[in-house]
Amino acid sequence: MNKFLSEFKAFAMRGNVIDMAVGVIIGGAFGKIVSSLVDDVLMPLIGTIVGGIDFTSLALTIGEAKITYGNFLQNILDFIIVAFSIFLFIKGISSLSKKKEEEPAPAPEPSNEEKLLAEIRDLLKNK
């Protein structure tokens, strides 16, 4: 049991897990912002454009069941905006990573031994 706990501690304290936890927390907050954008800004505008429809009130009643497909449409729009935002974020990070990889490392300064060998080579070449 002690080995299990120490392995879990090592796993939980790795940088990737902590980064992922921070990402989940920020993602949750970002999700609230996107939901507000969709619910409070975009859907009223779309509703006005299509003739004053309030999407939150769209529902279909079948017997005793009330199917609120307006909320479903808003959640689909939420998902599309979040997915697109994440796509742009990952694409931006990927392009930054590629730029860092493409930068050539400066050539290391030759050692004294290499300089001496180069001089010997050049002298032999000139003879």
ABEGO torsion letter per residue (X at the ends): XAAAAAAAAAAAABAAAAAAAAAAAAAAAAAAAAAAAAAAAAAAAAAAAAGGBBAAABBBBBEABBBBAAAAAAAAAAAAAAAAAAAAAAAAAAAAAAAAAABBBBBBBBBAAAAAAAAAAAAAAAX
